[in-house]
Amino acid sequence: MIASELKSRNLLSKRYKEEERERKRERKGERERERAEERERKRERKEEREKGRERERKREIERKREREEEREREEEREREKGRERERKREIERKREREEERDREEERERGREREREKGREREEEREREEERDREEERERGREREREKGREREEEREREEERERKRERKEERERKREIERKREREEERERERKRERERERKREREEERDREEERERGRER
């Protein structure tokens, strides 16, 4: 009777535990499905944001392209206006040259000498300009040479600083070695003092024991 009741209770307990495990699995599965659905919703929202950004980027590219095209058209219009003005000026200059040529034909012989003088002055001016340019080039070369000298001096100063730094490091290294040696010597002296104290203590203990033995013999 008792064995049957215990068996029945064990079966009920086992069934209850199995049902509880099943309920836990179901709750866990439900949570997993909810998390998966939430991840999917987040992914969809992210994709939608990405699509929105992509659409905005394309619109911005299109606006930029339109602005660029408009700018190019405007520049072309300005260039065309400039060309038109230049054509008009050239026509005007040509007309003026023709009029001047017509006026100058009868005075040409007298002005030839003036033109010759003008050519000579122009040649002199060109020679002067060439001299100026050559002087400027020479000054430029001198500046470059000066820069080279300055760079060389700076390199030498840098090398000197490097040598000083190395010497300083070497002195510091030697001082550190010396300090290390002094510390080691101090530790060695301390060990010697400690050994001396230990021997002294042992001698005193031995003397005390000897005195104690002597008193024992006297007693």
C-alpha positions as a LaTeX table, in Angstrom:
\begin{tabular}{lrrr}
\hline
Residue & $x$ (\AA) & $y$ (\AA) & $z$ (\AA) \\
\hline
Met1 & 0.00 & 0.00 & 0.00 \\
Ile2 & 2.71 & 2.51 & 0.99 \\
Ala3 & 4.90 & 1.47 & $-1.95$ \\
Ser4 & 1.99 & 1.96 & $-4.33$ \\
Glu5 & 1.28 & 5.41 & $-2.90$ \\
Leu6 & 4.95 & 6.43 & $-3.13$ \\
Lys7 & 5.10 & 5.21 & $-6.69$ \\
Ser8 & 1.98 & 7.20 & $-7.53$ \\
Arg9 & 3.44 & 10.30 & $-5.91$ \\
Asn10 & 6.70 & 9.87 & $-7.78$ \\
Leu11 & 4.83 & 9.56 & $-11.04$ \\
Leu12 & 2.83 & 12.69 & $-10.26$ \\
Ser13 & 5.99 & 14.58 & $-9.29$ \\
Lys14 & 7.75 & 13.43 & $-12.43$ \\
Arg15 & 4.78 & 14.43 & $-14.58$ \\
Tyr16 & 4.59 & 17.81 & $-12.85$ \\
Lys17 & 8.31 & 18.43 & $-13.41$ \\
Glu18 & 7.99 & 17.41 & $-17.04$ \\
Glu19 & 5.02 & 19.75 & $-17.50$ \\
Glu20 & 6.95 & 22.56 & $-15.81$ \\
Arg21 & 9.92 & 21.99 & $-18.12$ \\
Glu22 & 7.57 & 22.03 & $-21.09$ \\
Arg23 & 6.02 & 25.31 & $-19.93$ \\
Lys24 & 9.52 & 26.80 & $-19.51$ \\
Arg25 & 10.47 & 25.66 & $-23.00$ \\
Glu26 & 7.31 & 27.22 & $-24.38$ \\
Arg27 & 7.96 & 30.51 & $-22.54$ \\
Lys28 & 11.57 & 30.48 & $-23.75$ \\
Gly29 & 10.45 & 29.80 & $-27.31$ \\
Glu30 & 7.91 & 32.62 & $-27.05$ \\
Arg31 & 10.61 & 35.02 & $-25.83$ \\
Glu32 & 12.90 & 33.92 & $-28.66$ \\
Arg33 & 10.12 & 34.52 & $-31.21$ \\
Glu34 & 9.44 & 37.96 & $-29.71$ \\
Arg35 & 13.14 & 38.86 & $-29.84$ \\
Ala36 & 13.36 & 37.60 & $-33.42$ \\
Glu37 & 10.30 & 39.65 & $-34.37$ \\
Glu38 & 11.83 & 42.72 & $-32.67$ \\
Arg39 & 15.11 & 42.19 & $-34.52$ \\
Glu40 & 13.19 & 41.89 & $-37.77$ \\
Arg41 & 11.29 & 45.11 & $-37.03$ \\
Lys42 & 14.56 & 46.90 & $-36.22$ \\
Arg43 & 16.12 & 45.56 & $-39.40$ \\
Glu44 & 13.14 & 46.77 & $-41.45$ \\
Arg45 & 13.27 & 50.20 & $-39.80$ \\
Lys46 & 17.02 & 50.37 & $-40.46$ \\
Glu47 & 16.51 & 49.38 & $-44.11$ \\
Glu48 & 13.82 & 52.05 & $-44.43$ \\
Arg49 & 16.16 & 54.66 & $-42.95$ \\
Glu50 & 18.91 & 53.52 & $-45.31$ \\
Lys51 & 16.55 & 53.77 & $-48.28$ \\
Gly52 & 15.52 & 57.25 & $-47.14$ \\
Arg53 & 19.13 & 58.33 & $-46.84$ \\
Glu54 & 19.90 & 56.83 & $-50.25$ \\
Arg55 & 16.95 & 58.69 & $-51.82$ \\
Glu56 & 18.10 & 61.93 & $-50.18$ \\
Arg57 & 21.68 & 61.31 & $-51.34$ \\
Lys58 & 20.47 & 60.77 & $-54.92$ \\
Arg59 & 18.33 & 63.92 & $-54.73$ \\
Glu60 & 21.33 & 65.86 & $-53.42$ \\
Ile61 & 23.51 & 64.48 & $-56.24$ \\
Glu62 & 20.86 & 65.52 & $-58.75$ \\
Arg63 & 20.59 & 68.99 & $-57.22$ \\
Lys64 & 24.37 & 69.29 & $-57.23$ \\
Arg65 & 24.51 & 68.16 & $-60.88$ \\
Glu66 & 21.83 & 70.70 & $-61.83$ \\
Arg67 & 23.68 & 73.45 & $-59.99$ \\
Glu68 & 26.91 & 72.46 & $-61.71$ \\
Glu69 & 25.24 & 72.45 & $-65.12$ \\
Glu70 & 23.69 & 75.84 & $-64.43$ \\
Arg71 & 27.06 & 77.18 & $-63.30$ \\
Glu72 & 28.70 & 75.83 & $-66.45$ \\
Arg73 & 25.97 & 77.38 & $-68.60$ \\
Glu74 & 26.43 & 80.69 & $-66.81$ \\
Glu75 & 30.19 & 80.51 & $-67.27$ \\
Glu76 & 29.72 & 79.73 & $-70.94$ \\
Arg77 & 27.38 & 82.71 & $-71.30$ \\
Glu78 & 29.99 & 84.91 & $-69.62$ \\
Arg79 & 32.71 & 83.54 & $-71.86$ \\
Glu80 & 30.56 & 84.18 & $-74.92$ \\
Lys81 & 29.92 & 87.74 & $-73.76$ \\
Gly82 & 33.66 & 88.18 & $-73.28$ \\
Arg83 & 34.36 & 86.81 & $-76.77$ \\
Glu84 & 31.75 & 89.10 & $-78.24$ \\
Arg85 & 33.25 & 92.11 & $-76.48$ \\
Glu86 & 36.70 & 91.09 & $-77.71$ \\
Arg87 & 35.41 & 90.75 & $-81.29$ \\
Lys88 & 33.91 & 94.22 & $-81.10$ \\
Arg89 & 37.11 & 95.63 & $-79.67$ \\
Glu90 & 39.13 & 93.93 & $-82.39$ \\
Ile91 & 36.84 & 95.37 & $-85.08$ \\
Glu92 & 37.21 & 98.78 & $-83.50$ \\
Arg93 & 40.97 & 98.42 & $-83.28$ \\
Lys94 & 41.13 & 97.28 & $-86.89$ \\
Arg95 & 39.07 & 100.26 & $-88.01$ \\
Glu96 & 41.27 & 102.61 & $-86.01$ \\
Arg97 & 44.41 & 101.04 & $-87.47$ \\
Glu98 & 43.10 & 101.47 & $-90.98$ \\
Glu99 & 42.23 & 105.08 & $-90.32$ \\
Glu100 & 45.61 & 105.67 & $-88.76$ \\
Arg101 & 47.35 & 104.01 & $-91.68$ \\
Asp102 & 45.49 & 106.22 & $-94.07$ \\
Arg103 & 46.47 & 109.30 & $-92.11$ \\
Glu104 & 50.10 & 108.23 & $-91.77$ \\
Glu105 & 50.94 & 107.28 & $-95.34$ \\
Glu106 & 52.03 & 110.78 & $-96.35$ \\
Arg107 & 54.06 & 111.30 & $-93.18$ \\
Glu108 & 55.68 & 107.86 & $-93.28$ \\
Arg109 & 59.11 & 108.94 & $-94.44$ \\
Gly110 & 59.44 & 111.50 & $-91.67$ \\
Arg111 & 58.18 & 109.08 & $-89.07$ \\
Glu112 & 60.43 & 106.24 & $-90.16$ \\
Arg113 & 63.29 & 107.84 & $-88.31$ \\
Glu114 & 61.09 & 108.11 & $-85.21$ \\
Arg115 & 60.09 & 104.50 & $-85.52$ \\
Glu116 & 63.72 & 103.52 & $-85.76$ \\
Lys117 & 64.44 & 105.45 & $-82.63$ \\
Gly118 & 61.45 & 103.78 & $-81.04$ \\
Arg119 & 62.75 & 100.36 & $-82.05$ \\
Glu120 & 66.11 & 101.21 & $-80.58$ \\
Arg121 & 64.47 & 102.36 & $-77.37$ \\
Glu122 & 62.37 & 99.18 & $-77.33$ \\
Glu123 & 65.43 & 97.04 & $-77.85$ \\
Glu124 & 67.18 & 98.91 & $-75.09$ \\
Arg125 & 64.16 & 98.45 & $-72.87$ \\
Glu126 & 64.11 & 94.73 & $-73.65$ \\
Arg127 & 67.80 & 94.48 & $-72.91$ \\
Glu128 & 67.22 & 96.32 & $-69.66$ \\
Glu129 & 64.34 & 94.01 & $-68.79$ \\
Glu130 & 66.49 & 91.00 & $-69.62$ \\
Arg131 & 69.23 & 92.38 & $-67.38$ \\
Asp132 & 66.63 & 92.88 & $-64.65$ \\
Arg133 & 65.36 & 89.33 & $-65.11$ \\
Glu134 & 68.88 & 87.95 & $-65.04$ \\
Glu135 & 69.64 & 89.91 & $-61.89$ \\
Glu136 & 66.43 & 88.59 & $-60.35$ \\
Arg137 & 67.38 & 85.05 & $-61.35$ \\
Glu138 & 70.80 & 85.59 & $-59.82$ \\
Arg139 & 69.21 & 86.89 & $-56.64$ \\
Gly140 & 66.98 & 83.82 & $-56.66$ \\
Arg141 & 69.99 & 81.56 & $-57.06$ \\
Glu142 & 71.74 & 83.45 & $-54.26$ \\
Arg143 & 68.68 & 83.01 & $-52.06$ \\
Glu144 & 68.74 & 79.29 & $-52.84$ \\
Arg145 & 72.43 & 79.13 & $-52.01$ \\
Glu146 & 71.73 & 81.02 & $-48.79$ \\
Lys147 & 68.92 & 78.61 & $-47.96$ \\
Gly148 & 71.30 & 75.75 & $-48.69$ \\
Arg149 & 73.88 & 77.26 & $-46.36$ \\
Glu150 & 71.21 & 77.78 & $-43.71$ \\
Arg151 & 70.03 & 74.20 & $-44.11$ \\
Glu152 & 73.63 & 73.00 & $-43.83$ \\
Glu153 & 74.16 & 75.14 & $-40.74$ \\
Glu154 & 70.91 & 73.86 & $-39.27$ \\
Arg155 & 71.98 & 70.29 & $-40.04$ \\
Glu156 & 75.31 & 70.93 & $-38.32$ \\
Arg157 & 73.52 & 72.48 & $-35.35$ \\
Glu158 & 71.21 & 69.50 & $-35.23$ \\
Glu159 & 74.17 & 67.13 & $-35.37$ \\
Glu160 & 75.83 & 69.12 & $-32.57$ \\
Arg161 & 72.63 & 68.93 & $-30.52$ \\
Glu162 & 72.52 & 65.20 & $-31.21$ \\
Arg163 & 76.14 & 64.81 & $-30.11$ \\
Lys164 & 75.43 & 66.85 & $-26.96$ \\
Arg165 & 72.39 & 64.74 & $-26.28$ \\
Glu166 & 74.41 & 61.55 & $-26.77$ \\
Arg167 & 77.17 & 62.87 & $-24.50$ \\
Lys168 & 74.56 & 63.82 & $-21.93$ \\
Glu169 & 72.98 & 60.38 & $-22.17$ \\
Glu170 & 76.42 & 58.80 & $-21.85$ \\
Arg171 & 77.18 & 60.91 & $-18.77$ \\
Glu172 & 73.80 & 60.02 & $-17.34$ \\
Arg173 & 74.39 & 56.33 & $-18.08$ \\
Lys174 & 77.78 & 56.47 & $-16.37$ \\
Arg175 & 76.27 & 58.30 & $-13.40$ \\
Glu176 & 73.55 & 55.65 & $-13.21$ \\
Ile177 & 76.18 & 52.89 & $-13.34$ \\
Glu178 & 78.12 & 54.72 & $-10.60$ \\
Arg179 & 74.98 & 55.11 & $-8.49$ \\
Lys180 & 74.18 & 51.45 & $-9.02$ \\
Arg181 & 77.74 & 50.51 & $-8.02$ \\
Glu182 & 77.52 & 52.71 & $-4.91$ \\
Arg183 & 74.17 & 51.17 & $-3.98$ \\
Glu184 & 75.67 & 47.72 & $-4.43$ \\
Glu185 & 78.68 & 48.66 & $-2.31$ \\
Glu186 & 76.36 & 50.08 & 0.35 \\
Arg187 & 74.34 & 46.86 & 0.33 \\
Glu188 & 77.58 & 44.88 & 0.61 \\
Arg189 & 78.71 & 47.04 & 3.54 \\
Glu190 & 75.31 & 46.57 & 5.14 \\
Arg191 & 75.59 & 42.80 & 4.69 \\
Lys192 & 79.06 & 42.90 & 6.29 \\
Arg193 & 77.71 & 44.95 & 9.19 \\
Glu194 & 74.86 & 42.49 & 9.54 \\
Arg195 & 77.26 & 39.53 & 9.54 \\
Glu196 & 79.43 & 41.36 & 12.10 \\
Arg197 & 76.39 & 41.98 & 14.30 \\
Glu198 & 75.42 & 38.35 & 13.92 \\
Arg199 & 78.91 & 37.16 & 14.93 \\
Lys200 & 78.91 & 39.60 & 17.84 \\
Arg201 & 75.52 & 38.35 & 18.95 \\
Glu202 & 76.73 & 34.74 & 18.68 \\
Arg203 & 79.87 & 35.58 & 20.71 \\
Glu204 & 77.74 & 37.26 & 23.35 \\
Glu205 & 75.40 & 34.28 & 23.47 \\
Glu206 & 78.39 & 31.93 & 23.72 \\
Arg207 & 79.84 & 34.08 & 26.51 \\
Asp208 & 76.50 & 34.03 & 28.31 \\
Arg209 & 76.32 & 30.25 & 27.98 \\
Glu210 & 79.91 & 29.93 & 29.22 \\
Glu211 & 79.13 & 32.16 & 32.21 \\
Glu212 & 76.04 & 30.08 & 32.88 \\
Arg213 & 78.08 & 26.87 & 32.76 \\
Glu214 & 80.69 & 28.46 & 35.06 \\
Arg215 & 78.00 & 29.40 & 37.57 \\
Gly216 & 76.67 & 25.86 & 37.31 \\
Arg217 & 80.07 & 24.43 & 38.12 \\
Glu218 & 80.48 & 26.81 & 41.06 \\
Arg219 & 77.09 & 25.74 & 42.40 \\
\hline
\end{tabular}
